[in-house]
Amino acid sequence: MVIDLNKQWPYDISAQIESDRKVAQHAFGAELVGPRLVAFCAVVDERNHQDAKHGSIEASGHTIGEWILILEAELAEAKVALIKGGHGRDSVLSEIVQITAVGMACLEQHGIREITGRTV
């Protein structure tokens, strides 16, 4: 999914984008602008879609192993989209957004711990 900031939307998305920008700025300690902001908003939008479809991670979480299997399934869908030329929600870029959102859900549920040699 690509969010075109210049597109005429049937509703005002500027408030949502500004809210996402502030959340991202707080989380990352840096201003998100341009393509990075658009990518962040797309992933947040997909996370919201996944929660609406499958329930929140608080209500229906998974083990890290289960998250890896879900990520593999999403990656397989991206490979199919690449080969067959998927469109819309089945496009390669949409699948990449979905993969990223699934990874984010795993990190939301299980947290981010220190990795040997660096802290993330």
N, CA and C atoms as a LAMMPS dump frame, in Angstrom:
ITEM: TIMESTEP
0
ITEM: NUMBER OF ATOMS
360
ITEM: BOX BOUNDS ff ff ff
-5.0000000000000000e+02 5.0000000000000000e+02
-5.0000000000000000e+02 5.0000000000000000e+02
-5.0000000000000000e+02 5.0000000000000000e+02
ITEM: ATOMS id mol type element x y z
1 1 1 N 0.851 -1.154 0
2 1 2 C 0 0 0
3 1 3 C 0.904 1.226 0
4 2 1 N 0.613 2.17 -0.894
5 2 2 C 1.354 3.418 -0.926
6 2 3 C 0.383 4.519 -0.558
7 3 1 N 0.749 5.332 0.414
8 3 2 C -0.083 6.454 0.811
9 3 3 C 0.409 7.672 0.051
10 4 1 N -0.405 8.167 -0.864
11 4 2 C -0.054 9.344 -1.656
12 4 3 C -0.546 10.572 -0.898
13 5 1 N 0.397 11.336 -0.363
14 5 2 C 0.024 12.494 0.442
15 5 3 C -0.594 13.604 -0.392
16 6 1 N -0.434 13.54 -1.715
17 6 2 C -0.995 14.567 -2.592
18 6 3 C -2.364 14.18 -3.132
19 7 1 N -2.789 12.956 -2.913
20 7 2 C -4.071 12.464 -3.407
21 7 3 C -5.224 13.154 -2.689
22 8 1 N -6.304 13.329 -3.396
23 8 2 C -7.514 13.854 -2.787
24 8 3 C -8.229 12.687 -2.114
25 9 1 N -8.213 12.651 -0.802
26 9 2 C -8.838 11.573 -0.056
27 9 3 C -10.281 11.934 0.262
28 10 1 N -11.176 10.938 0.384
29 10 2 C -12.572 11.237 0.718
30 10 3 C -12.732 11.713 2.162
31 11 1 N -11.682 11.643 2.929
32 11 2 C -11.685 12.098 4.307
33 11 3 C -10.311 12.687 4.588
34 12 1 N -10.211 13.44 5.641
35 12 2 C -8.951 14.11 5.966
36 12 3 C -8.038 13.149 6.722
37 13 1 N -6.924 12.736 6.067
38 13 2 C -5.983 11.828 6.717
39 13 3 C -4.851 12.588 7.396
40 14 1 N -4.834 13.9 7.253
41 14 2 C -3.704 14.664 7.79
42 14 3 C -3.599 14.526 9.307
43 15 1 N -4.736 14.456 10.003
44 15 2 C -4.696 14.326 11.457
45 15 3 C -4.09 12.973 11.848
46 16 1 N -4.466 11.897 11.135
47 16 2 C -3.913 10.575 11.43
48 16 3 C -2.422 10.543 11.139
49 17 1 N -2.018 11.127 10.012
50 17 2 C -0.601 11.148 9.659
51 17 3 C 0.18 11.961 10.681
52 18 1 N -0.366 13.086 11.109
53 18 2 C 0.32 13.905 12.118
54 18 3 C 0.424 13.156 13.431
55 19 1 N -0.639 12.435 13.8
56 19 2 C -0.601 11.635 15.017
57 19 3 C 0.458 10.541 14.911
58 20 1 N 0.488 9.815 13.779
59 20 2 C 1.493 8.771 13.565
60 20 3 C 2.898 9.366 13.586
61 21 1 N 3.07 10.544 13.007
62 21 2 C 4.38 11.195 12.973
63 21 3 C 4.85 11.495 14.384
64 22 1 N 3.939 11.991 15.225
65 22 2 C 4.309 12.308 16.609
66 22 3 C 4.656 11.043 17.388
67 23 1 N 3.888 9.976 17.173
68 23 2 C 4.19 8.699 17.837
69 23 3 C 5.553 8.214 17.398
70 24 1 N 5.816 8.26 16.105
71 24 2 C 7.095 7.798 15.572
72 24 3 C 8.239 8.657 16.087
73 25 1 N 8.026 9.958 16.134
74 25 2 C 9.072 10.854 16.62
75 25 3 C 9.401 10.531 18.073
76 26 1 N 8.378 10.287 18.87
77 26 2 C 8.596 9.946 20.271
78 26 3 C 9.304 8.596 20.39
79 27 1 N 8.86 7.615 19.595
80 27 2 C 9.43 6.269 19.685
81 27 3 C 10.871 6.208 19.204
82 28 1 N 11.158 6.925 18.13
83 28 2 C 12.488 6.832 17.532
84 28 3 C 13.407 7.977 17.934
85 29 1 N 12.856 8.98 18.59
86 29 2 C 13.671 10.112 19.011
87 29 3 C 14.146 10.97 17.857
88 30 1 N 13.506 10.83 16.71
89 30 2 C 13.897 11.605 15.54
90 30 3 C 12.657 11.889 14.704
91 31 1 N 12.724 12.943 13.948
92 31 2 C 11.623 13.327 13.058
93 31 3 C 11.533 12.342 11.898
94 32 1 N 10.356 11.848 11.627
95 32 2 C 10.138 11.02 10.45
96 32 3 C 9.45 11.87 9.398
97 33 1 N 10.05 11.934 8.233
98 33 2 C 9.477 12.721 7.139
99 33 3 C 9.599 11.934 5.846
100 34 1 N 8.878 12.372 4.846
101 34 2 C 8.989 11.81 3.513
102 34 3 C 8.652 10.33 3.453
103 35 1 N 9.43 9.571 2.666
104 35 2 C 9.134 8.152 2.465
105 35 3 C 9.134 7.337 3.759
106 36 1 N 9.973 7.689 4.719
107 36 2 C 10.008 6.941 5.978
108 36 3 C 8.697 7.122 6.735
109 37 1 N 8.157 8.33 6.746
110 37 2 C 6.879 8.578 7.413
111 37 3 C 5.762 7.819 6.708
112 38 1 N 5.756 7.846 5.386
113 38 2 C 4.726 7.138 4.627
114 38 3 C 4.795 5.634 4.908
115 39 1 N 6.015 5.083 4.939
116 39 2 C 6.177 3.657 5.23
117 39 3 C 5.691 3.341 6.64
118 40 1 N 6.061 4.169 7.609
119 40 2 C 5.632 3.963 8.991
120 40 3 C 4.107 3.985 9.079
121 41 1 N 3.479 4.95 8.428
122 41 2 C 2.011 5.051 8.467
123 41 3 C 1.362 3.831 7.832
124 42 1 N 1.953 3.322 6.741
125 42 2 C 1.396 2.137 6.082
126 42 3 C 1.456 0.927 7.009
127 43 1 N 2.562 0.763 7.731
128 43 2 C 2.706 -0.376 8.641
129 43 3 C 1.746 -0.233 9.821
130 44 1 N 1.618 0.961 10.365
131 44 2 C 0.679 1.176 11.472
132 44 3 C -0.753 0.895 11.008
133 45 1 N -1.091 1.355 9.811
134 45 2 C -2.429 1.097 9.26
135 45 3 C -2.66 -0.408 9.103
136 46 1 N -1.652 -1.133 8.628
137 46 2 C -1.777 -2.582 8.478
138 46 3 C -1.906 -3.266 9.828
139 47 1 N -1.165 -2.809 10.848
140 47 2 C -1.303 -3.38 12.192
141 47 3 C -2.732 -3.218 12.681
142 48 1 N -3.303 -2.032 12.461
143 48 2 C -4.695 -1.803 12.869
144 48 3 C -5.637 -2.747 12.127
145 49 1 N -5.383 -2.942 10.829
146 49 2 C -6.2 -3.863 10.026
147 49 3 C -6.083 -5.289 10.573
148 50 1 N -4.864 -5.718 10.883
149 50 2 C -4.655 -7.073 11.412
150 50 3 C -5.357 -7.257 12.753
151 51 1 N -5.282 -6.248 13.618
152 51 2 C -5.976 -6.343 14.911
153 51 3 C -7.484 -6.445 14.706
154 52 1 N -8.016 -5.671 13.756
155 52 2 C -9.458 -5.713 13.491
156 52 3 C -9.869 -7.081 12.938
157 53 1 N -9.011 -7.671 12.118
158 53 2 C -9.325 -8.957 11.487
159 53 3 C -9.12 -10.142 12.427
160 54 1 N -8.011 -10.143 13.171
161 54 2 C -7.632 -11.315 13.966
162 54 3 C -7.78 -11.126 15.473
163 55 1 N -8.078 -9.931 15.907
164 55 2 C -8.114 -9.634 17.332
165 55 3 C -6.767 -9.086 17.777
166 56 1 N -6.772 -8.395 18.871
167 56 2 C -5.536 -7.781 19.362
168 56 3 C -4.555 -8.854 19.809
169 57 1 N -3.271 -8.491 19.857
170 57 2 C -2.278 -9.462 20.315
171 57 3 C -2.468 -9.782 21.789
172 58 1 N -3.083 -8.875 22.531
173 58 2 C -3.379 -9.153 23.928
174 58 3 C -4.413 -10.272 24.031
175 59 1 N -5.368 -10.268 23.115
176 59 2 C -6.439 -11.271 23.144
177 59 3 C -6.046 -12.561 22.44
178 60 1 N -5.193 -12.465 21.424
179 60 2 C -4.863 -13.67 20.642
180 60 3 C -3.399 -13.647 20.218
181 61 1 N -2.51 -13.597 21.19
182 61 2 C -1.083 -13.566 20.911
183 61 3 C -0.547 -14.925 20.489
184 62 1 N 0.735 -14.941 20.158
185 62 2 C 1.387 -16.161 19.696
186 62 3 C 2.752 -16.297 20.357
187 63 1 N 3.286 -17.501 20.309
188 63 2 C 4.672 -17.692 20.72
189 63 3 C 5.571 -17.093 19.638
190 64 1 N 6.84 -16.898 19.958
191 64 2 C 7.765 -16.379 18.946
192 64 3 C 7.846 -17.36 17.775
193 65 1 N 7.845 -18.651 18.05
194 65 2 C 7.86 -19.648 16.983
195 65 3 C 6.655 -19.529 16.06
196 66 1 N 5.486 -19.315 16.651
197 66 2 C 4.279 -19.135 15.829
198 66 3 C 4.382 -17.883 14.976
199 67 1 N 4.939 -16.796 15.56
200 67 2 C 5.117 -15.568 14.776
201 67 3 C 6.042 -15.826 13.588
202 68 1 N 7.101 -16.605 13.8
203 68 2 C 8.023 -16.918 12.7
204 68 3 C 7.292 -17.681 11.595
205 69 1 N 6.439 -18.619 11.97
206 69 2 C 5.663 -19.357 10.967
207 69 3 C 4.718 -18.435 10.206
208 70 1 N 4.105 -17.493 10.91
209 70 2 C 3.222 -16.522 10.248
210 70 3 C 4.045 -15.652 9.294
211 71 1 N 5.226 -15.218 9.75
212 71 2 C 6.104 -14.43 8.875
213 71 3 C 6.49 -15.22 7.625
214 72 1 N 6.801 -16.5 7.794
215 72 2 C 7.145 -17.343 6.645
216 72 3 C 5.971 -17.459 5.677
217 73 1 N 4.762 -17.591 6.201
218 73 2 C 3.576 -17.679 5.342
219 73 3 C 3.38 -16.37 4.57
220 74 1 N 3.563 -15.241 5.26
221 74 2 C 3.444 -13.942 4.587
222 74 3 C 4.532 -13.774 3.532
223 75 1 N 5.746 -14.228 3.844
224 75 2 C 6.851 -14.153 2.881
225 75 3 C 6.539 -15.017 1.654
226 76 1 N 5.954 -16.175 1.865
227 76 2 C 5.559 -17.032 0.748
228 76 3 C 4.527 -16.322 -0.134
229 77 1 N 3.593 -15.595 0.481
230 77 2 C 2.612 -14.835 -0.291
231 77 3 C 3.297 -13.741 -1.105
232 78 1 N 4.327 -13.118 -0.545
233 78 2 C 5.074 -12.089 -1.272
234 78 3 C 5.785 -12.699 -2.482
235 79 1 N 6.325 -13.905 -2.309
236 79 2 C 7.005 -14.585 -3.419
237 79 3 C 6.017 -14.913 -4.535
238 80 1 N 4.827 -15.361 -4.162
239 80 2 C 3.79 -15.643 -5.155
240 80 3 C 3.401 -14.361 -5.881
241 81 1 N 3.251 -13.279 -5.139
242 81 2 C 2.9 -11.987 -5.749
243 81 3 C 3.983 -11.538 -6.723
244 82 1 N 5.225 -11.786 -6.374
245 82 2 C 6.337 -11.419 -7.252
246 82 3 C 6.278 -12.216 -8.55
247 83 1 N 6 -13.504 -8.441
248 83 2 C 5.965 -14.376 -9.617
249 83 3 C 4.728 -14.097 -10.471
250 84 1 N 3.576 -13.947 -9.815
251 84 2 C 2.315 -13.811 -10.549
252 84 3 C 1.903 -12.364 -10.802
253 85 1 N 2.622 -11.419 -10.204
254 85 2 C 2.261 -10.014 -10.419
255 85 3 C 0.977 -9.627 -9.725
256 86 1 N 0.904 -9.852 -8.424
257 86 2 C -0.292 -9.521 -7.656
258 86 3 C -0.605 -8.031 -7.685
259 87 1 N -1.859 -7.712 -7.411
260 87 2 C -2.319 -6.318 -7.412
261 87 3 C -3.056 -6.019 -6.114
262 88 1 N -3.14 -4.744 -5.759
263 88 2 C -3.872 -4.337 -4.564
264 88 3 C -3.259 -4.931 -3.315
265 89 1 N -4.097 -5.53 -2.46
266 89 2 C -3.593 -6.145 -1.223
267 89 3 C -2.702 -7.339 -1.488
268 90 1 N -2.744 -7.869 -2.707
269 90 2 C -1.909 -9.01 -3.069
270 90 3 C -0.651 -8.604 -3.833
271 91 1 N -0.345 -7.303 -3.868
272 91 2 C 0.866 -6.847 -4.557
273 91 3 C 2.087 -7.14 -3.681
274 92 1 N 3.25 -7.165 -4.315
275 92 2 C 4.486 -7.443 -3.576
276 92 3 C 4.685 -6.418 -2.466
277 93 1 N 4.514 -5.134 -2.771
278 93 2 C 4.743 -4.108 -1.747
279 93 3 C 3.725 -4.205 -0.616
280 94 1 N 2.492 -4.543 -0.937
281 94 2 C 1.49 -4.729 0.112
282 94 3 C 1.87 -5.906 1.004
283 95 1 N 2.373 -6.981 0.389
284 95 2 C 2.807 -8.136 1.174
285 95 3 C 3.986 -7.77 2.075
286 96 1 N 4.896 -6.929 1.585
287 96 2 C 6.028 -6.484 2.417
288 96 3 C 5.527 -5.67 3.604
289 97 1 N 4.519 -4.832 3.39
290 97 2 C 3.925 -4.081 4.501
291 97 3 C 3.312 -5.059 5.5
292 98 1 N 2.639 -6.094 5.004
293 98 2 C 2.028 -7.085 5.889
294 98 3 C 3.093 -7.851 6.683
295 99 1 N 4.191 -8.216 6.024
296 99 2 C 5.289 -8.902 6.71
297 99 3 C 5.837 -8.018 7.826
298 100 1 N 6.066 -6.755 7.509
299 100 2 C 6.611 -5.816 8.492
300 100 3 C 5.66 -5.655 9.672
301 101 1 N 4.358 -5.571 9.375
302 101 2 C 3.365 -5.416 10.443
303 101 3 C 3.3 -6.656 11.329
304 102 1 N 3.451 -7.846 10.748
305 102 2 C 3.468 -9.077 11.551
306 102 3 C 4.695 -9.073 12.458
307 103 1 N 5.847 -8.69 11.919
308 103 2 C 7.051 -8.593 12.744
309 103 3 C 6.872 -7.602 13.874
310 104 1 N 6.206 -6.483 13.565
311 104 2 C 5.946 -5.476 14.591
312 104 3 C 5.033 -6.046 15.676
313 105 1 N 4.034 -6.819 15.285
314 105 2 C 3.124 -7.422 16.265
315 105 3 C 3.885 -8.361 17.197
316 106 1 N 4.811 -9.143 16.634
317 106 2 C 5.631 -10.037 17.453
318 106 3 C 6.432 -9.228 18.47
319 107 1 N 7.056 -8.152 18.002
320 107 2 C 7.856 -7.319 18.909
321 107 3 C 6.99 -6.616 19.946
322 108 1 N 5.782 -6.222 19.559
323 108 2 C 4.859 -5.608 20.522
324 108 3 C 4.534 -6.599 21.631
325 109 1 N 4.273 -7.845 21.25
326 109 2 C 3.877 -8.841 22.243
327 109 3 C 5.052 -9.273 23.114
328 110 1 N 6.185 -9.532 22.512
329 110 2 C 7.302 -10.124 23.241
330 110 3 C 8.369 -9.125 23.656
331 111 1 N 8.28 -7.911 23.189
332 111 2 C 9.252 -6.893 23.554
333 111 3 C 10.561 -7.047 22.806
334 112 1 N 11.413 -6.089 23
335 112 2 C 12.729 -6.111 22.376
336 112 3 C 13.735 -6.248 23.494
337 113 1 N 14.53 -7.277 23.399
338 113 2 C 15.522 -7.543 24.436
339 113 3 C 16.91 -7.246 23.889
340 114 1 N 17.86 -7.183 24.78
341 114 2 C 19.228 -6.92 24.358
342 114 3 C 19.723 -8.062 23.482
343 115 1 N 20.374 -7.682 22.411
344 115 2 C 20.982 -8.65 21.504
345 115 3 C 22.486 -8.595 21.785
346 116 1 N 23.133 -9.746 21.82
347 116 2 C 24.555 -9.801 22.128
348 116 3 C 25.32 -8.81 21.259
349 117 1 N 26.053 -7.934 21.917
350 117 2 C 26.887 -6.969 21.204
351 117 3 C 26.232 -5.639 20.938
352 118 1 N 24.931 -5.573 21.094
353 118 2 C 24.249 -4.294 20.883
354 118 3 C 22.888 -4.314 21.549
355 119 1 N 22.368 -3.153 21.778
356 119 2 C 21.022 -3.036 22.321
357 119 3 C 20.128 -2.46 21.23
358 120 1 N 18.98 -3.081 21.04
359 120 2 C 18.031 -2.584 20.035
360 120 3 C 16.845 -1.973 20.727
